[in-house]
Amino acid sequence: METDRPIVEVKNVWKEYSIRSFWLKSKKFWALVDANLKIKSKEVIGILGESGCGKTTLGKIILGLEKPDKGEVFWFGKNLQELNSKEYKKFRPKIQAVFQDPYSSLNPRYKIKNILTEPYLININSDFKEALEKAKELLEKVGLGEEVLNKYPHELSGGQRQRVALARALMVSPQLIVLDEPTSALDMTIQAQILNLLKDLKNAFGLSYLIISHSLSVILYISDLIVVMYLGRIIEIFRKENFSKQLHHPYTIMLIEAYPDPFSLSPPSFKKIKGEITSPFERPKGCEFYPRCPEREDICKREKPKLKKINTSHYIACFKR
């Protein structure tokens, strides 16, 4: 595999869903709108936005769990929809996932040793003894002892279950792990431990991460590149080191002000954002953020701003930037 080739590339991806009820006709809406993204080797990308903005849908499409209605997804330069069974089997272990709730993602009927060895036996080698040794090695890497091997998921704490989920993802030597709200189900102390563990594992195994979160503090702590989404659309991309040096999208500013600096001597200042989140069933003709934007102008109501390049590491979709 070429080292300069992105692990994953998403090109002009759209995803539509429909909602049905007993008394109304099904209604369709776009969960993703013209999404473009590259994930490079050893890079950490954070996807930031409120609930319902399309973060998880984008993660599922990158994982191959959902198919886009428009656009293309590439794994290691190969179109995901055109992979034959041999190529898919080769690439599938290289892209793994860790989900929000570690209890629901771990089979409650399996002991931890079976949960960990199963992906190795299927994808790497059918030798159980070899798989078990690998499991022991990775348990140590994630801060757990061998004693958990004969336990069931319900016998572990939330933090321990999330460590097991990380070890399971690592069993097949992935290059990219997609983490969907990996700390939101944990208390604050355990959250910090898991985030530090993620950093250690990235350095130890040369991993890339796609972190999906609604928490600015989590994204800023671990990400190299930050992607902001609103109503299914990517509206800003910037590097973490330039976070405080750039003029951001009005929506990004709203998210920043929702997480005031706890160490600041000055009292927090909040801007009042007018309006409510736009319904995905009733998208505005112009900018989706127009109803809530404090800097809106007439053009914002008529036209949709495209994601434009501000500099080498900053892209933004706003007429006033």
N, C-alpha and C positions, 0 to 999 in steps of 0.2 A: 504494500500500500504506500502511496506517495505521502510523505510527511507534510508537504505544503498544501495538500488537498483538504478541504473542510471535512470533518467527520460527518456533519449533517448540513445540508443546505435546503432551505425552504424558498421556493420561487413562486410569487404571485398566488398564494394559496387562499382559497375561499372555502368556507364550510357552512352549510345550511342545515338547520334542524327544523322540525315541525313539532308543535304541541297540539295534542288532541284532548277533547273532553267529551263527555256523554251528550251534552246538549248543544255544543257549538261545533262548527266545522273546524278542521285542523288549520292552524295558523303557522306560517313559515317565517323564519327570521335567520339572518346571517350572524353566526357566532364568530366567524373570522372573515375579515375583509382585506383582501390583497396583501397578505402577510409575506414579508421577505426577511430572511435571517440566515446567517452563517454561524456555525459553531466550530471553532478551530481546535486543534490539539492543545491540551493543557490550559484551556481557557475556561473561566467561570462566567457564565451569563446569568444575570438575574432578571426575571420577568416580574414587573411590578404593576399593580393595579387593583381596583376594587373588585369585589365579588361580581361575577357575571361579565367581566371584561374580555374573556376569551383566553385567559392564561392556560387553564387546564386543557381546553380544546387544542390549543397549539402544542402543548406537551404530548397529548395523545396522538396527534398527527405525526409528530417527530418520532414517536415510539412505534408508529405503524399500527396503533390500536384503532385509529379512525382513518378513513380515506377522504382526501379532499374532494370537494365537488368541482373545483377549478384549481389549476396550478399543479406544481410538481414538487416532490420531495426526493432528495438525493441522499443516499448513504454512501460515503466514501467515493463520491463521484458517479455512482450508479443510480439510475432512476428506480425508486422503490417499487413502482408499479410494474416495472419490466424485469425485475430480478427473477431468475429461474429458481427452482427449489434448492439446487446446490449452492447458488450464490446467497440465497436467503439464509440457509443454514449456517453459512460461513459468517455472515455479517450480524445475524440476530444476537448472538451472545455479546457482541461488542457494544451494544446499546441497551442499557438496563434501567430499571426504574425503582425508586423508593417512594412509597405513597404516604399520605398524611396520617392515616390511622394504621399503625403497625399491627394492631390486633386483628383487624379485618383483612389485612393482606397476608397474614400467616395462617396456614391451615390449622384449625384448632384440634384436629384429630391426629396430627403428626407431631412426633417429638422433634426437638430442635435439630437433632442429628439428621433426621430424615429431610427436614426443611432445607438444611444447608447442603446436604449431599445430592439431593435430587437434580438440581440444575447441572451439577458437575457430571453426574452419571449420564445424563441425556446428551450433553453438548461436548464434553471433553474426553472422558474415559469411563468405561463401565466397571472399573476396579473400585469396589466399595472401600477397601482398606486405604487406597490412595486418596479417595475422596474424603474420607474421615480425617486423615492427616492434614489435608488442606483446610478442612473445617476447623480443626483445632488451632492451626496456625493463624487463621483469620479471626477467630474468636479472641485470640490474644491481641491481635492488632486493633480490634474495636473495644478492647478493655473488659472482656468477659473471660471467665475461666471455663475449663472443660466440664465442670459440674453441671452446666446448663444443658449439655448435650442430651441428657435423659429426661429433661423437663418438657412440659407442654407450654405453649404460649401463655395460657392463663395463669401459669405459675410465676411469670416474670412481671416486672414493673414496666410501665410505658417506655421508660428510657432504655431498659434492657431489650425490650422487643424491637425498638428502633435500631439498636446496635446489631441485633440479629438480622434485621432486614438489610442493613448495610453489608454485613458479612455475606449474606446470601447473594446480593448483587455482585460482590467481588469474587465469588466462587468461579466465575467464568471469565475472569480477567478482562473486564470491559474497558473501553476507552472513554465512553460517555455514560454518565448516570443522570437521569432526569429525576429531580426531587420535587415532588408536589407538596408544598407546605410541610416540609419534613419536621418542623418543630412546633407547629401550632397546637398539637394535641398534648404538649408537654408543659410542665411548669417552668418558670423562668430560669431556675438554677440548672435544670436538666437541659433546657434549650441551649444555654451557653456551652455546656459540656459537649452536646452533639455538634454544634457549630465548630468548636475547636477540633473535635474529632474529624469532621469533614475536611478541615484545612490540613490536618496531619495526613489523612489518607490521600488527599490530592497530591501532596508532595511525595509521599512514599511510593505511590503507584503511577504517578504521571497522568492523573485523571483529568477529564473535562467534566464540568457540571452545567446543567441547566436547572437553576433554582427558581421555582415558582412560589411567589409569596405576595401577601398584601401588606407585609411589614417592611417599611423603609429601613428600619434599623438592621434587620436580618440581611436584606439585600446589600446594604452599604458595607456590612461587616465582611461579607464573604465574596462578593462579586468583583470581577474585573471590568465587565461591560454591563451597563444597566439599560434595559428595554422597558419603556413605559407603554402600557396599553389602555385604551379607552373604547368601550363598546365595540370590541372586536378588531380594532384598528391599532397598529403600532404608530404612536404619535411622537415618540422621542427615543433616541438612542445616544448614550454618552458614556464615556469612561469614568470610573469612580474617582480617579485622581483629579479630574476636572469638575467634580461635582459642585464645589463652592466657587468656581471661577467663571461659570457660564450663566447666561440668561436662559432660563428654562421655559418650557411650555407652561401656560397658565394652569393646566391641570396638574402638572408635576409640582408646581409651586404650591398648589392646594394640598397635595400629599405631603410635601415637606413640612408645611405648617401644621399638619395633623400630628407630627412627631416633633414637638419642641425639644430643644437641647436641655436635658435635665441638669446639666452642670453650669448653664448660663446664669449669671448674676442678675440679668434683666428679666422681667416678667415676660411670659410668652405672649406673642401677639397673633391673634387669629383674624384672618380676613373672612368676611361673610360672603359665601358663594350663593348667589341667587339661583332659584330653581331646583329641580330634582333631576336624578339620572334619567336620561332619555330612554324611552321604551325601545327595545330592538325591533318591535313591530311597527314603530312609527318614527323611523329615522328622519332627521331633518334633511332638507335638500342640500344644505351647505354643511358646515362643520358640525360634527356630532356634539361637540362641547359648547356650541353656541348658546344654548339656553342657560348655561351656568357660568359662562365666561365673563369676568369683570372687565376684560379688555376688548370685548367684541365690537366689530364694526359691520357696516352694511354688507361688505363683500363676504363676510363670514356666513351670513344667512343665505347667500346666493350660490356660493361655490365651496367645494371641498378642498382644503389645503393638502398638497402632496408632501410626502416626506422628502425634504430637500437637505442637501449637504451644506452645513455651516462651515465646518473645517474637517480635517482628516478623521476626527474621532467624534464628531457631533452631527446628528441628523435630527431634524425637527419638522413637524407638520403644523405650521402656524403662519398666517399672513403677516403677523407683526414681528416676526423674528428673522 
